[in-house]
Amino acid sequence: MKSVGSVLPQFLDRIASDEEIALIFLSELWPQIVGKDLASKSRPLALRNKRLLLTVPSEIWAKELTQLREMLVHAVNKHWDLSLIEKIDFEVRT
């Protein structure tokens, strides 16, 4: 019989990857990381291979946040004190 400690990591790997878990925390903390104003116009949607996908309400916001891309990457990485993301992409969803 296997111990819970030996089975738990395999179980967690099946239900969620590290990036999926990070995305959950990132989504919850998004207003604290980027501020309420930017958080009201953007939302983390996916995280894959250090690439964060944010949803935005319009092309105008996509262009605006594209100009702030480096600042956003820095803010996210600084919050966790590690290199969680390297690039941010935007998807317009109305």
C-alpha positions, -999 to +999 in steps of 0.1 A: +000+000+000+013+035-009+014+064+015-007+095+008+026+115+005+038+093-023+005+094-042-005+131-037+021+146-061+009+123-089-027+131-082-020+169-082-002+165-115-033+150-130-057+177-118-036+208-124-002+218-137+020+243-119+010+269-145-027+262-139-022+267-102-002+299-108-030+312-130-055+307-103-034+327-078-026+353-104-063+357-112-072+362-076-044+386-069-046+405-102-061+438-087-033+439-061-006+433-087-016+458-114-041+480-095-078+482-096-081+504-127-060+481-149-076+450-133-110+463-142-100+462-179-080+431-181-082+395-167-057+366-168-071+339-190-042+314-196-006+308-187+016+286-209+054+285-212+058+317-193+034+335-217+004+351-200-028+357-220-050+385-208-085+393-219-094+429-226-127+445-236-116+463-268-088+468-293-082+502-277-074+485-243-052+459-261-032+487-276-030+506-244-018+476-224+006+466-251+025+498-243+025+487-206+035+451-214+070+454-198+057+471-167+030+443-163+056+415-167+078+432-141+049+437-117+038+400-119+074+387-115+081+412-087+050+401-068+063+365-067+099+374-066+106+350-096+104+349-133+068+336-136+061+352-170+082+365-199+056+377-223+020+389-223-005+386-251-040+401-253-073+388-265-103+410-271-135+396-255-166+417-253 
